């Protein structure tokens, strides 16, 4: 690694590409390199796995309607990524994965806890299992 590129801030390095045979003018290109130290590299990823048992659902179409409603509500309210992750062929079980990214561990915990509280309070479906993980903390 070039010692000139180390440091706390991004530094621009001028790189010149030359053609062969060399032309009269070369093509300058600015390359931005940034090496971050561990104290600046803060990307905290929080995941929440929600497993529901759906009572009164007898087809995949009804399951999809229920899942899409809940996913849209979570996306709009908390600005999180939500996807159905497992048991997609079973009409009685719904497993959702919820993900959020921040640079603050407390913010990730707070947001996922609020998601879990809203899901527990607002859905008529039985929440069988909830598993929260935080990476990068």
N, C-alpha and C positions, 0 to 999 in steps of 0.2 A: 504494500500500500504506500502510496506517495505521502511523505511526511507533510507536504504543504497542504494536504486536504484535511488534516486533523484539526479539530477545533470545535468550539461550541456552536458556531453559526455556519450556515451554508456558505460556501465559497464558490465563486465562478471561476472556472478554469478555461482558458482559451485553447481550443484544439484546432489545428489547421490540417485540413485534408488536402493532399496534393495529388494531382493526377500524373500519370506516367505516359509519355514524357511530360515533364513539368510545364504547365502553361504559365503565361505571364502573370496572371493573378490566381491566387489560390482561394479556396472557399473557406472562410472562417466559420466556425461553429462554436457556440457557447454551450458548455456542458455544466450543469449545476449539480454539485455533489454535496450531500449532507450526511454526516455521520453523527448520529445522536448517541449520547451517553445514556446509561441506564436510568439516570434520574429524570431525563427528559422523555424517554420512551414510555409513555403512559397510555396504554390502550387496554381498558378493562372491558372484558366481554362477559356478560351475564346471560345465562340460559335458564329457562324454566320449562320443565316437562310436565304437562298436565294430562292426566288420564281420566276420562269420563266413562261412566256406564250410562247408556242412553235407554231410558225406559219409554215404551210407547212408540218406538221407532221400528218400522217393519220393512224398510227398504233403504237402499243406498241413496236414493234420491232424497228421502226425508233426512237422512244423516247429513248429506251434503248441504241441504238447506239450513239445518241447525248449525253446522260447522262454519259455513260462510257468514252467517249472521254474527256469530261470536267472534270470528276472526276480524270482520270489518269493524265491530265495536271496539276491539282491543287496539287495532291500528289507528282508528280515529281518535280514541281517547288518550292513548299513551305513547303514540308514535314508536311502536315496536314492530319488529318483523315477526310474523306468525305464519306457521305452515303446519299442515297435517303430516305427521312424520311416520306413524306406524298404523297397523291394523286397518289399512284402507279398504280391504275386502270384507271386513266385518261390519254389519250395520248396527251392532249393539255396543261397540267399543270405539271411542274417539280419543286419539292421542294427538295433542297439539304441542308444538315446540315454539317457545317465545324467546326471542333474542333481542338484547339491547347492547349498545356500545357507548362507552363514555370514557372520560379520563379521570373519573373520580369513583372510587369504590363505594362510597356512601350513597352516591347518586344511583348507581346500578342496583344496590340492595333496596333502596327506597322505591325505585320504579317497579322492580319485580315484586316487591311486597304489596304494593298498591294494585298491581295486576292480579295477584293471587287473592287479595281481599275482595276485589270487585267480582272476580269469577265465582268465589264462594258465596257472595251475597246475591248475585243477580241471576245465576242460572238455575233452572229447575232440574237440570241433570245432576246425577250423583257424581261428585268428584271423588274418585277412588284413590288417586295418588298424585302428589305434587312433589317435584324434586328440583331444587334450585342449586345451581353451581355458578361460581364466579371464577373466571380465569384471568390471570395477569395481576392479581392482587398481591 
